[in-house]
């Protein structure tokens, strides 16, 4: 692990914030790690699935889901910079019942992560499905099991040492490579029979709600995954802290110097989060348009064992059959980037959560490093095992997305608590920010309510009716 402990704030670590645009750009990075973890599950699979099933009519909802949640992310980030608290340490300060040393929110998160395991297990399966097209022998049972374990082990090798700079740079490279391929496919689309018309594009920007309950649930699951989800927002604190934002700000002090430093590094964080938002929103729209223009018109959707073959049609139908291999390489890159970034974040969150429960001291660097290393090997093994049991990557991703909506509720509660009960009076935001935060919070709560209603109430009613018929 690094010799400097980024989770401990000292006066020696203080650094003045950059003031020019280009100087600020040198400190951008945490948001793009989140982008790498988002694109594989949210954009490539869930967004494309919604586009394939709904056509253009839900594009506005996908864009909205990417942009609206950032305000909650910013509130978490501000809290991390001001207090230097990791996510679980911050959650442990929330009001409400406790079990042992940990707050209810930490225990709820741990339960929800059981379902989230399926989501990333689906991504592991997606990587293996791509590899089966390159090496057909991997479709055989024992070889596929070996491939699953090798994929998991390779991610573990990259993550278990926990170095931030490696995670940041690898995420950017993997994310950028597939973005260029997808952009080329979307441009080429306009020179084929699948070209998108102005009317179709306009229809996707007009808000409308589908009457199909199944389609609505898929869209709600995608809301939890596209853009920053609950787990990405929770992970953001760790990347900000490890990048140095909190350490550079220094321990909270009652003087003008600390106030100016805090405002300066919060401003850098705004640039980081908003630039990342534009990047993954652009990527999301590209995937959605390809799904709506190609797959919806062909009447097919990326599901089950045909997931990768179906997704590949978005590229072969636009660039030609030669693009199949480019797509396979790109799909490996983008899905693997999700595994890589997600595992890097999960190792920290699980290590932190277990520390708050009382299993060890998360603040001690060597103990934290050992916990992250162990988690880096155990978590991918669970992902691989879950895919071996379920064998439906798309379904696993959507199930994880629904669990993410519940995690988002915890995140919203925490963000509002941080804003109104723990915010430093010297750093109160302007009114437009509060309006955005409330729009974000209410949207998340509305979607979560619809998901719970359709998943539990409607399903129970249909089962009851079926039993009485």
CORTA-V986623 format. One record per pair of residues at least 6 apart in sequence whose C-alpha atoms are under 8 Angstrom apart, sorted by sequence separation. I is the first residue (numbers start at 0). GAP is how many residues later the second one is. D is the distance in whole Angstrom. If there is no record, write none. Layout:
I_GAP_D, I_GAP_D
//
This chain:
17_6_5, 78_6_7, 79_6_7, 96_6_6, 97_6_5, 131_6_5, 136_6_7, 137_6_5, 188_6_5, 189_6_6, 209_6_6, 223_6_7, 239_6_7, 240_6_7, 251_6_7, 294_6_6, 300_6_8, 301_6_7, 315_6_7, 353_6_7, 354_6_5, 355_6_8, 360_6_7, 361_6_5, 386_6_7, 389_6_8, 50_7_7, 79_7_8, 95_7_7, 96_7_6, 130_7_7, 131_7_6, 188_7_8, 208_7_8, 301_7_8, 302_7_8, 315_7_5, 354_7_5, 359_7_7, 360_7_7, 49_8_8, 50_8_8, 94_8_8, 95_8_7, 158_8_8, 249_8_7, 301_8_5, 314_8_6, 315_8_6, 93_9_7, 137_9_7, 248_9_7, 300_9_7, 301_9_6, 314_9_7, 91_10_6, 92_10_8, 127_10_8, 299_10_7, 351_10_6, 91_11_5, 93_11_8, 350_11_7, 90_12_7, 248_12_5, 311_12_6, 314_12_7, 91_13_8, 248_13_6, 90_14_7, 91_14_7, 46_15_7, 90_15_7, 294_15_8, 311_15_6, 127_16_7, 248_16_7, 311_16_8, 351_16_8, 350_17_7, 87_18_7, 294_18_8, 127_19_6, 293_19_8, 294_19_7, 127_20_6, 244_20_6, 293_20_6, 350_20_5, 350_21_6, 124_23_7, 127_23_8, 290_23_7, 293_23_8, 123_24_7, 126_24_8, 289_24_6, 346_24_8, 347_24_6, 350_24_7, 346_25_5, 349_25_7, 346_26_8, 123_27_7, 123_28_7, 346_28_5, 239_29_8, 346_29_6, 411_29_6, 343_32_8, 346_32_8, 411_32_8, 342_33_7, 408_35_7, 342_36_8, 407_36_7, 408_36_6, 342_37_8, 404_39_8, 408_39_7, 404_42_8, 405_42_7, 404_43_6, 401_49_7, 226_50_7, 226_53_7, 226_54_7, 225_58_7, 8_75_7, 163_75_8, 7_76_7, 6_77_7, 6_78_7, 40_78_8, 163_78_7, 6_79_8, 40_79_8, 163_79_7, 40_82_7, 39_83_7, 304_86_7, 306_86_8, 303_87_7, 304_87_7, 306_87_7, 303_88_5, 304_88_8, 302_89_7, 303_89_6, 302_90_7, 303_90_6, 302_91_5, 303_91_8, 301_92_7, 302_92_7, 195_97_6, 194_98_7, 193_99_6, 185_100_7, 193_100_6, 182_103_7, 185_103_8, 178_104_7, 181_104_7, 185_104_7, 181_105_7, 237_107_8, 234_110_6, 237_110_7, 234_111_8, 234_114_7, 193_124_8, 191_126_7, 190_127_8, 188_128_8, 184_129_8, 188_129_5, 184_130_6, 187_130_6, 188_130_8, 187_131_6, 185_132_8, 181_133_8, 184_133_6, 32_134_7, 184_134_6, 32_135_6, 35_135_5, 31_136_7, 35_136_7, 38_136_8, 29_138_7, 32_138_6, 35_138_8, 28_139_6, 31_139_7, 32_139_7, 35_139_6, 31_140_7, 34_140_8, 55_144_6, 59_144_6, 55_145_7, 58_145_5, 59_145_5, 180_145_8, 56_146_6, 57_146_6, 58_146_6, 59_146_7, 60_146_7, 180_146_8, 55_147_7, 56_147_4, 57_147_8, 59_147_6, 86_147_6, 55_148_5, 56_148_8, 86_148_7, 56_149_8, 57_149_8, 180_149_7, 56_150_8, 57_150_7, 86_150_6, 56_151_7, 57_151_8, 85_151_6, 86_151_7, 84_152_8, 85_152_6, 177_152_5, 176_153_7, 177_153_7, 72_155_8, 85_155_8, 177_155_7, 176_156_8, 177_156_6, 65_157_8, 75_157_7, 79_157_6, 83_157_7, 64_158_5, 68_158_7, 69_158_7, 75_158_8, 174_158_7, 64_159_8, 68_159_7, 76_159_7, 80_159_8, 173_159_5, 174_159_6, 0_160_7, 61_160_8, 65_160_6, 66_160_7, 68_160_8, 72_160_5, 75_160_8, 76_160_6, 79_160_7, 80_160_7, 173_160_6, 0_161_7, 1_161_7, 53_161_7, 57_161_8, 61_161_7, 64_161_6, 65_161_4, 71_161_8, 72_161_8, 75_161_7, 79_161_7, 0_162_7, 52_162_7, 64_162_6, 65_162_7, 83_162_5, 174_162_7, 72_163_7, 76_163_7, 82_163_7, 83_163_7, 173_163_6, 61_164_7, 80_164_6, 81_164_7, 262_164_7, 49_165_8, 80_165_4, 79_166_7, 80_166_8, 170_166_6, 81_167_8, 83_167_8, 169_167_8, 258_167_7, 49_168_7, 80_168_7, 82_168_7, 258_168_8, 49_169_6, 81_169_8, 82_169_7, 170_169_8, 81_170_7, 170_170_7, 45_172_8, 49_172_8, 166_173_8, 230_173_7, 166_174_7, 229_174_6, 45_175_8, 46_175_6, 228_175_6, 229_175_7, 45_176_6, 128_176_7, 221_176_7, 224_176_5, 228_176_8, 230_176_7, 166_177_7, 220_177_6, 223_177_5, 229_177_5, 230_177_8, 233_177_7, 128_178_8, 129_178_6, 220_178_7, 222_178_8, 223_178_6, 229_178_4, 232_178_8, 45_179_8, 46_179_7, 128_179_6, 220_179_8, 221_179_6, 223_179_8, 224_179_7, 228_179_7, 41_180_7, 45_180_8, 81_180_7, 217_180_7, 220_180_5, 223_180_5, 80_181_7, 125_181_8, 158_181_7, 220_181_5, 223_181_5, 229_181_6, 125_182_7, 157_182_8, 161_182_7, 219_182_7, 222_182_8, 41_183_5, 42_183_6, 40_184_7, 41_184_5, 80_184_8, 154_184_7, 158_184_7, 220_184_7, 223_184_8, 41_185_7, 80_185_7, 154_185_6, 158_185_6, 37_187_7, 38_187_8, 155_187_8, 37_188_7, 77_188_6, 154_188_8, 37_189_7, 76_189_8, 37_190_7, 34_192_8, 76_192_7, 34_193_8, 33_194_7, 37_194_8, 133_194_8, 36_195_8, 73_195_8, 132_195_8, 73_196_7, 33_198_6, 129_198_6, 73_199_7, 33_201_8, 129_201_7, 130_201_8, 33_202_7, 129_202_7, 69_203_7, 69_204_8, 126_204_8, 30_205_7, 126_205_6, 29_206_7, 69_207_7, 161_207_7, 126_208_6, 160_208_8, 29_209_5, 125_209_7, 126_209_7, 29_210_6, 66_210_7, 161_210_7, 65_211_7, 123_211_8, 160_211_8, 161_211_7, 122_212_6, 123_212_8, 159_212_6, 160_212_6, 29_213_7, 122_213_8, 159_213_4, 28_214_8, 65_214_8, 66_214_7, 158_214_8, 159_214_7, 65_215_6, 122_215_8, 123_215_7, 159_215_8, 26_216_8, 122_216_7, 159_216_5, 158_217_6, 159_217_7, 62_218_6, 119_219_7, 155_220_5, 62_221_8, 155_221_5, 61_222_8, 62_222_7, 119_222_8, 61_223_8, 152_224_7, 155_224_7, 222_224_8, 154_225_8, 58_226_7, 152_227_7, 219_227_7, 151_228_5, 152_228_8, 58_229_7, 151_229_6, 58_230_8, 220_230_8, 16_231_8, 151_231_8, 219_231_6, 15_232_7, 148_232_7, 151_232_7, 13_233_6, 14_233_5, 15_233_8, 55_233_7, 6_234_7, 12_234_5, 13_234_4, 14_234_7, 216_234_7, 5_235_6, 6_235_8, 12_235_6, 13_235_6, 148_235_6, 5_236_5, 13_236_5, 54_236_8, 55_236_6, 147_236_6, 8_237_7, 9_237_7, 12_237_7, 46_237_7, 50_237_5, 54_237_4, 55_237_8, 216_237_7, 5_238_6, 8_238_5, 49_238_7, 50_238_7, 53_238_7, 54_238_7, 216_238_8, 7_239_7, 10_239_6, 47_239_6, 50_239_8, 51_239_5, 52_239_8, 5_240_8, 6_240_8, 9_240_6, 10_240_7, 27_240_7, 31_240_8, 42_240_7, 43_240_8, 46_240_7, 47_240_5, 50_240_5, 51_240_5, 5_241_6, 8_241_6, 9_241_6, 26_241_7, 27_241_8, 30_241_6, 34_241_7, 38_241_7, 42_241_5, 46_241_6, 49_241_8, 50_241_4, 51_241_8, 54_241_6, 212_241_7, 8_242_5, 29_242_7, 30_242_5, 34_242_8, 37_242_8, 47_242_7, 48_242_7, 51_242_8, 53_242_7, 54_242_8, 27_243_7, 28_243_7, 29_243_8, 43_243_6, 47_243_5, 51_243_5, 52_243_6, 109_243_8, 144_243_7, 16_244_6, 23_244_6, 27_244_5, 30_244_8, 31_244_5, 34_244_8, 38_244_8, 42_244_6, 46_244_8, 47_244_8, 50_244_8, 51_244_4, 15_245_6, 18_245_8, 26_245_8, 30_245_5, 34_245_6, 38_245_8, 42_245_8, 50_245_7, 51_245_8, 17_246_7, 30_246_8, 16_247_5, 17_247_8, 23_247_8, 51_247_8, 52_247_8, 105_247_7, 15_248_8, 16_248_6, 51_248_7, 52_248_7, 51_249_5, 17_250_8, 51_250_8, 16_251_8, 48_252_6, 48_253_6, 47_254_8, 48_254_8, 101_254_6, 100_255_7, 101_255_5, 100_256_5, 101_256_8, 44_257_7, 99_257_7, 100_257_6, 123_259_7, 124_259_7, 123_260_6, 87_261_7, 120_261_8, 121_261_8, 86_262_8, 120_262_4, 124_262_6, 88_263_8, 119_263_6, 120_263_6, 123_263_7, 87_264_6, 91_264_8, 120_264_8, 87_265_6, 116_265_7, 117_265_7, 120_265_6, 121_265_6, 85_266_8, 116_266_6, 120_266_5, 124_266_7, 88_267_7, 124_267_8, 125_267_6, 87_268_7, 117_268_6, 124_268_6, 116_269_8, 117_269_7, 121_269_8, 121_270_7, 122_270_7, 121_271_4, 120_272_7, 121_272_7, 121_273_8, 118_274_8, 121_274_5, 122_274_7, 120_275_7, 121_275_6, 119_276_8, 120_276_8, 118_277_5, 119_277_7, 117_278_5, 118_278_4, 117_279_7, 118_279_7, 118_280_7, 119_280_8, 117_281_7, 118_281_4, 117_282_6, 118_282_7, 115_283_8, 116_283_7, 114_284_7, 115_284_4, 114_285_5, 115_285_7, 115_287_6, 114_288_6, 115_288_7, 112_290_8, 111_291_6, 111_292_8, 39_294_5, 40_294_7, 111_294_8, 38_295_7, 39_295_4, 111_295_7, 38_296_8, 39_296_8, 39_297_7, 40_297_7, 35_298_7, 39_298_5, 108_298_7, 38_299_7, 36_300_6, 37_300_6, 35_301_6, 36_301_4, 35_302_6, 36_302_7, 36_303_7, 36_304_5, 35_305_6, 36_305_5, 104_305_7, 33_307_7, 32_308_6, 93_320_7, 90_323_7, 93_323_7, 71_339_8, 75_339_6, 78_339_7, 71_340_7, 74_340_6, 75_342_8, 81_342_8, 71_343_6, 74_343_7, 74_344_7, 78_344_7, 45_348_7, 44_349_7, 45_351_7, 44_352_8, 45_352_7, 7_355_8, 6_356_7, 40_356_7, 4_360_7, 70_362_8, 0_364_8, 0_365_8, 70_365_6, 71_365_6, 70_366_5, 0_368_6, 67_368_8, 71_368_7, 70_369_6, 71_369_7, 69_370_8, 67_371_7, 68_371_5, 67_372_5, 68_372_8, 67_375_8, 68_375_8
//
